[in-house]
Amino acid sequence: MQNQMIQRLLYVGFRFICDEVWALYSSDNGRLSIGIEPVVLGKYLLVGYLHGIESKRRIEQEIQVNMAYR
């Protein structure tokens, strides 16, 4: 049940994140090289928050193990 709720939340339109932070990721200031899109990062952090996971490594492990988050 909890995984279904999380899946639904992850399909919410997160494009507004790009609009808010795109200037920070512009190619003329060298920040595109961080390798992660703002929307992906937002979803990543949402999964951690909803599971009560504070460790970035543990969030990554959770995402790798559970196909529902991809």
Order of alpha helices (4+ residues) and beta strands (2+ residues): alpha-alpha-alpha-alpha
